[in-house]
Amino acid sequence: PEDAARALSLCLVLLDGGTLTKEQLDALATQHFDGQKGRVFWPLRVALSGLRASAGPLDIVAVIGEDKVRRRLEHAIELLQS
């Protein structure tokens, strides 16, 4: 849960600079999680969809928009930290 909350918090920082891209998320995985992309993409997928199996997180971002993405990330981080 701690790593997931950290990954989602870092995604929020990226979101502040604009929309999330695959390149940004890959770089985040490289810089903070020893290149393990799943440690970024899986928490993001679950936070955005509420499901373990869903469309890709970037596809979800494109559909639901930045405001909903931000709210869902903040909510997921809150749940993980409680």
trRosetta pair geometry for C-beta under 8 A, 3 or more apart (Angstrom, degrees):
i j d omega theta_ij theta_ji phi_ij phi_ji
1 4 5.5 -57 -145 38 33 113
1 5 6.2 34 157 -20 68 105
1 80 4.7 177 -171 -162 95 91
1 81 7.9 173 152 -69 112 37
2 5 5.9 -53 -148 36 29 110
2 6 6.4 30 152 -18 63 107
2 80 7.7 165 -78 159 27 111
3 6 5.6 -55 -148 38 32 113
3 7 6.2 35 153 -21 66 104
3 33 7.3 93 -166 -111 115 112
3 39 5.8 -61 155 -164 125 111
3 43 7.8 -159 114 -45 76 146
4 7 5.7 -52 -147 35 31 112
4 8 6.4 26 155 -14 64 107
4 39 7.8 -127 -83 -168 57 68
4 42 8.0 -74 -113 96 103 90
4 43 3.9 169 -147 -107 89 136
4 76 7.9 -97 146 153 108 111
4 80 5.6 -145 91 -127 108 150
5 8 5.9 -56 -146 40 30 108
5 9 6.2 34 153 -22 64 107
5 76 8.0 -168 -105 127 65 81
5 77 5.2 100 -145 -139 84 73
5 80 4.0 -169 -71 107 103 136
5 81 5.5 104 -128 -58 152 87
6 9 5.6 -53 -146 35 30 113
6 10 6.4 29 155 -17 64 105
6 32 7.2 -158 139 165 116 135
7 10 5.8 -57 -152 37 30 110
7 11 6.5 34 148 -22 64 104
7 28 7.4 107 -145 143 76 124
7 32 7.5 165 -97 104 69 134
7 33 7.0 18 -90 -54 108 139
7 39 6.0 -167 -76 143 142 75
7 40 4.8 -164 -156 -112 123 58
7 43 4.9 117 79 55 131 142
7 44 7.0 -103 136 -44 113 87
8 11 5.3 -48 -148 33 37 116
8 12 6.6 44 150 -23 64 98
8 43 5.6 -109 -51 137 96 122
8 44 6.8 164 -98 -85 76 65
8 47 5.6 123 -113 -62 129 163
8 73 5.1 176 -176 -158 103 90
8 76 5.6 -138 -138 95 164 117
8 77 5.0 -157 101 -72 129 94
8 80 7.4 141 28 15 140 149
9 12 5.6 -47 -155 28 35 115
9 13 6.9 38 147 -19 63 99
9 77 5.9 98 -66 -118 81 138
10 13 5.5 -46 -153 30 39 115
10 14 6.7 41 148 -17 65 101
10 28 5.4 141 136 -154 132 126
10 32 6.3 -130 -80 5 167 168
10 40 7.7 -68 78 -123 124 106
11 14 5.5 -51 -151 36 37 113
11 15 6.3 41 149 -25 66 105
11 20 6.4 1 -159 -101 92 135
11 25 7.4 20 -106 -104 96 93
11 28 7.3 67 -74 -166 65 174
11 40 7.3 141 -64 -164 108 93
11 44 5.8 146 -90 -99 161 112
11 73 6.0 -140 93 -130 115 141
12 15 5.4 -52 -147 33 34 116
12 16 6.8 45 150 -28 62 96
12 70 6.9 89 -130 -132 90 74
12 73 5.3 171 -73 128 96 142
12 74 7.1 88 -102 -68 137 73
12 77 7.6 -31 -30 -36 138 148
13 16 5.7 -45 -159 21 34 116
13 17 7.5 24 148 -10 59 102
14 17 5.9 -63 -164 36 40 107
14 18 8.0 -56 162 58 66 66
14 20 5.6 72 117 -105 124 81
14 24 5.1 125 -150 158 137 137
14 25 7.6 167 103 -71 178 64
14 28 6.8 -68 -51 -64 138 135
15 18 7.6 -120 -159 77 32 28
15 19 7.2 6 -130 -130 65 27
15 20 6.0 -28 -82 -51 78 93
15 66 6.6 150 -169 -149 107 94
15 69 6.4 -167 -125 114 143 122
15 70 6.1 176 135 -84 150 86
15 73 7.3 -179 -5 17 155 161
19 61 6.7 126 -167 153 99 128
19 66 6.6 -104 -97 -83 79 107
20 24 6.0 -130 -156 71 61 131
20 25 6.3 51 179 -50 106 106
20 44 8.0 175 171 -154 166 144
20 57 7.8 -45 105 128 146 106
20 58 6.5 -135 102 -108 103 84
20 61 5.5 -116 48 -121 111 168
20 69 7.6 -151 -1 178 121 154
21 24 4.6 97 56 5 81 101
21 25 7.0 -154 92 -2 43 86
21 58 7.4 52 -140 -124 29 130
22 25 5.8 -60 -146 41 32 108
22 26 6.1 35 155 -21 67 107
22 58 6.1 -42 -62 -56 83 158
23 26 5.7 -52 -145 36 28 112
23 27 6.4 29 155 -18 63 107
24 27 5.8 -57 -150 38 30 111
24 28 6.3 34 150 -23 65 105
25 28 5.4 -47 -146 33 34 116
25 29 6.5 38 153 -20 63 101
25 37 7.4 71 135 -148 97 91
25 40 5.4 164 -172 133 92 138
25 41 6.6 84 161 -74 136 81
25 44 7.3 -54 -130 -15 134 165
25 57 7.9 134 -106 82 163 130
25 58 7.7 -125 -3 -63 147 110
26 29 5.7 -53 -153 34 32 112
26 30 6.4 31 150 -18 65 106
26 37 6.4 -21 -114 -106 65 112
27 30 5.5 -54 -147 37 34 113
27 31 6.0 25 158 -14 68 111
28 31 6.0 -60 -140 42 26 105
28 32 5.8 -22 176 22 65 116
28 33 7.5 32 132 10 69 106
28 40 5.5 119 98 -114 113 150
29 32 7.0 -77 -125 55 16 80
29 33 4.9 -57 -152 58 58 112
29 35 5.8 58 132 -149 95 25
29 36 6.0 -138 -170 71 105 39
29 37 4.5 -6 -129 -96 171 52
29 39 6.5 133 -129 60 92 91
29 40 4.6 -107 -74 -2 94 133
29 41 7.8 -12 -70 -21 133 87
30 33 7.8 -5 -23 55 10 69
30 34 7.9 -26 -146 166 35 10
30 35 4.9 29 -107 -90 63 70
33 36 4.7 -96 140 53 104 90
33 37 7.9 148 90 -70 127 20
33 39 4.2 -164 -166 78 150 138
33 40 6.3 -165 22 -39 151 94
36 39 4.5 58 105 -2 107 114
36 40 7.9 145 102 -4 66 83
37 40 5.9 -66 -164 42 47 102
37 41 5.4 23 153 -6 85 118
38 41 5.9 -61 -119 51 33 98
38 42 5.0 27 -176 -17 74 116
39 42 7.1 -20 -98 35 15 104
39 43 7.3 10 175 -4 42 111
40 43 6.9 -73 -159 41 22 99
40 44 6.2 15 155 -15 62 119
41 44 5.6 -64 -146 42 29 113
41 45 6.1 35 157 -26 68 106
41 56 7.9 -41 -164 -156 115 83
41 57 5.9 -160 -155 7 72 131
42 45 5.6 -49 -143 32 32 114
42 46 6.4 25 160 -13 65 106
42 52 8.0 4 -159 -146 96 72
43 46 5.9 -58 -146 41 32 107
43 47 6.0 33 156 -21 67 110
43 76 7.4 139 175 152 89 140
44 47 5.8 -55 -142 38 28 111
44 48 6.2 16 162 -11 64 112
44 57 4.2 40 121 -134 109 160
44 73 7.9 -11 -127 -101 71 101
45 48 6.3 -70 -149 41 22 102
45 49 6.0 -21 172 18 64 116
45 51 7.7 -71 149 80 92 67
45 52 7.6 64 114 -152 119 31
45 54 5.9 165 -177 53 99 108
45 56 7.2 -77 -101 -155 107 35
45 57 4.6 -105 -78 -63 64 99
45 60 7.5 133 -132 4 57 143
46 49 6.7 -74 -127 55 22 83
46 50 6.9 54 -174 -115 58 12
46 51 6.9 -143 -121 69 60 26
46 52 6.3 6 -92 -91 101 51
46 76 7.3 128 106 -133 86 138
47 72 5.5 127 153 142 82 97
47 73 5.5 56 153 -102 140 54
47 75 7.7 150 -160 73 89 82
47 76 3.6 -58 -125 -39 102 168
47 77 7.9 30 -125 -36 136 66
48 54 7.8 -159 89 97 92 150
48 57 5.5 126 24 -137 145 83
48 60 4.4 117 139 118 136 148
48 61 6.9 -69 -128 -60 153 68
48 64 7.1 180 -168 30 102 146
48 69 6.5 -11 -112 -124 107 75
48 72 5.4 95 -110 116 47 150
48 73 7.7 1 -71 -61 76 76
49 54 3.8 -51 176 -54 172 178
49 55 7.1 159 -85 43 139 74
49 57 7.8 -118 -18 -100 105 66
49 60 5.8 -111 -62 -102 94 152
51 54 4.4 118 75 -50 116 112
54 60 6.9 32 132 -64 125 128
55 59 4.2 -97 153 88 118 133
55 60 5.6 148 84 -55 107 83
55 63 7.9 59 83 1 155 139
56 59 4.5 94 61 4 83 106
56 60 7.1 -150 95 -7 44 85
57 60 5.5 -52 -150 35 37 113
57 61 6.4 43 151 -24 67 101
58 61 5.3 -43 -146 31 39 117
58 62 6.5 43 153 -22 64 101
59 62 5.8 -53 -153 33 32 113
59 63 6.6 23 152 -14 64 109
60 63 5.9 -63 -151 39 33 107
60 64 6.0 0 167 3 72 114
60 69 7.8 130 120 -97 92 97
61 64 6.8 -70 -131 47 21 88
61 65 7.9 138 180 -41 52 5
61 66 7.8 37 -168 -83 88 52
61 69 5.4 37 -124 -91 80 140
64 68 4.1 -96 156 81 109 138
64 69 6.2 136 91 -53 110 76
64 72 7.8 28 123 -9 154 139
65 68 5.4 83 68 19 81 100
65 69 6.8 -144 103 -10 38 95
66 69 5.5 -58 -144 37 31 115
66 70 6.2 33 160 -21 67 105
67 70 5.9 -54 -151 34 28 111
67 71 6.5 24 154 -15 63 107
68 71 5.6 -54 -146 39 35 111
68 72 6.1 31 157 -17 68 108
69 72 6.0 -60 -147 40 27 107
69 73 6.2 25 157 -18 64 109
70 73 5.9 -58 -146 38 27 109
70 74 6.3 25 157 -17 64 109
71 74 5.9 -57 -147 38 28 110
71 75 6.2 28 155 -19 65 109
72 75 5.7 -53 -144 38 31 112
72 76 6.2 32 157 -19 65 107
73 76 5.8 -55 -145 37 30 110
73 77 6.3 30 156 -19 65 106
74 77 5.8 -55 -147 36 29 111
74 78 6.4 33 153 -21 63 106
75 78 5.6 -55 -151 35 31 114
75 79 6.5 30 152 -17 65 105
76 79 5.7 -54 -149 36 33 111
76 80 6.3 30 154 -18 66 108
77 80 5.8 -57 -146 39 31 110
77 81 6.2 19 159 -12 66 113
78 81 6.1 -66 -144 42 25 103
78 82 6.4 24 158 -26 63 111
79 82 6.0 -59 -146 28 28 110
